[in-house]
Amino acid sequence: PLLILHGMSDTNVPPGESIQMYTALKLLGKDVEFVQFEGENHWILSWDKRIKWSKTIVAYFDKYLKGQNDWWNNLYQK
């Protein structure tokens, strides 16, 4: 599994790079998640988005390392 986090105003890595990677992996049937942070650069600085960024990482690890999907599902309902 792979988690891709990307600020959509990133000046170091164009957002299209992450979008292409995500799309290619999905087409190959791989387990990948892509979370975008609008208006953020290479590092997430906005406080509320930074909190969500941190929660996303911990929830992702809980999902894949502990088998506990609840937190992830609450953040990202599909």
Secondary structure, DSSP 8 states (H G I E B T S, - for coil): -EEEEEETT-SSS-HHHHHHHHHHHHHTT--EEEEEETT--SS--SHHHHHHHHHHHHHHHIIIII---HHHHHHS--
